[in-house]
Amino acid sequence: MTFIRYIFILGIILIVEKVYSIDKTENSDSLSSIVIVEDGLSEVDLNLLISKSFKTSNIDSASLYANRALAQAMIKDENKKIAESLFVLGKINLRQDSLLNARDNFYQSLRYTDQCECDSLEASILMFLGKSYVFQDNYSEAILNFMKSLEIAEAINNKVILSDLLDDIGLVMAFLTDYDQAMVYFERALVVNDEVGDEKNYATTLRNIGFVLQGQKQFDEARKKYSQALEIYTLLNYVPGMSTASLGIGNTEYLMEDYQNALISYMKALSYAKEIKITSKVSGPYILALCYNGLGKTYLKLERFAEAKKELQKSVDLCDRFGIPGSKANAALYFSQLYEKSGNTSLAFDYFKIYNRLSDSIINARNVSQITK
């Protein structure tokens, strides 16, 4: 598995996690408490607040209340509220893996921000628009929107947006193998996250720095960053982070040919991954597939072929179920190596053809996304 594909898959997971957690207003214990506490709100604001309260528990209800807010804002001709409602709908679309609808709502929202003084909202919309392009591997459009967001966020010194945005820009730079620039943005993200006290984002940036150091073959330093991130995630009991940081540690140990410890780290990552609530086809299943592939390739190095086959088959089954071509391609490559080592050249060749076909489809999809912006 190439490092750039690994960091792309993990990077998508990170950005998806942020889509689910960026709102600082988390679920309320009950809708009645919202109505009581926020009794003075307008109908538009109340519906938006209720929509956000449903963002993890009931996505259909979240969409219903956001659309109500939009309709009311349209009737009252309140440009800022229309922009806010469209933005909330766009984020709901992202959670539903509906990228085109999300992007349409974001662009509509931006048109309304041009008619009101709402710089923070505009910066947030541009940031999420950039995320939507990352999901389609369209880095040029992602960077364009991220940089527009950055210009506004810096001008108004909105550190909450900057803490997330700087890390996203660093990830895209890493996707493009511009590691020096990636590190510049990651270091800036660490400073801002420390200032705003966002421990989870701080840990995520440490983990991302680990990805870059791993790509630069600085394995000891990469493992230190992953371990620091894991320590913070554990204190926060943030399971997706605990799993992916453990994956990072396992990958550095694997690359250092420390296969026994890599096996232990991948097993830890898998145990955490099994605790993740699957709220999207992107998050939990992607992490699980990476864990199974990690175990499979490590058993392969240890010539424990039966165990390697078992773990790789779990990865393939998961990828087929949720549509994860990148991890399936890697599993096919490991299967090819497994059968070559066990003397079954026919099956080895069959799996290598599957690997090539999936890899080509990923490259072609990437090229199409660049052409059809």
Steps between C-alpha positions, in 0.01 A plus 500: 500500500645835401534767766307753295197269474523429873508868590214570255273241664592611853468863399147443374416342835637801688304746291184295535547494877521879494181526296327313781653694788569855384180648645572615855130459589467130570180303558275623776353255749152582374322725256291641784815631668592683179158661477509608866854637497467666162147632542596841364625369166328567169331208323789484252765481774299248699458269202872526423584419861267199502649386168850508650377306804399215269828501306627167637181334619251549215627643173153507341364714783805725475425552132130564569567779751773656286260516205238659726754762604587564136134543401437744786815698420396520133158637596661764724768573237780469761814443296724395789245248629451364148878454473514330841215263412656403166834444674341267757326311219833467318665349806207260537552399136867425576393271784274323251793460255310719252786714374326666205204614711738619772702702253187650343380617843843641587518700176147632550589593856804696382282706267299619800807577711599752231191697601567516874782562748580143604871434450519210747216322325659556159834362623325191642307437178817526291678260734225238468485556126871416494435184702236390248759522221755303704245217521513481119879523489478841328786671679524807277142607581547400865807722539332787316210504747718431804722798414200730455376385840844550651522860375169587667564304821839668546356845431238459774732287721245218534713239675221242522489483120880523471553207736314273256591670172878508544500126562288435189739705284792306643330173410446605139864609477595156629274336239697695240827385663598859578615395846684823583185708447292239680722533805472881490120480524504220756734698725272802471201279582673375816550858621137599435359181651707561810370857521134402469543193722375252238668181621343271242609715205844532663529121513378472141769739380765302688373188325515675162858606566567133564365420151740749343801381700412143403499605135842654551621171653560662840342201670612559859375860494178392333436240769555764770236727343254214465560403864447857620176516304389164640563617856276806452230306318497244783455771762210636293367146438476588130487154344549583126814692591624219725455257213669705229790605725555132580490428127771760450718340765443160338598634159827648624585173675413308183723725289780452754448121459400468866217265404418360845440845648318608181264208553427613856435858386269393218307280743457797734385713208247233403363471854440876505356501146238243598367749757440772240136568426461488123324828416621512141644258250820705512611495863470170691525259203805678355684472830402134541622421148836662575528292818424173320750586225762589762455167672491313168822646362679445834393134524622469140846626600502251788397225251186426699305459180170362636466795739600746227234359266233523772569869575532602136171331416332702777637814336374399154153415635479836679622691194243327279223582746583868541670580170862564601714443188830625644517253787366221278780566250757467777339182631513357145871585477570322831294201383713490184817497709354233729415262217835563331679402822284190540569393143160564343612719210162488325313654795788739561462630145120525532527714812770714345262572210231602752752729667592662169135541396402666828809720503430614144137579586614715795746689278237547228244628750760745629569625148129538423447700820776736392350547154134536606543761771 
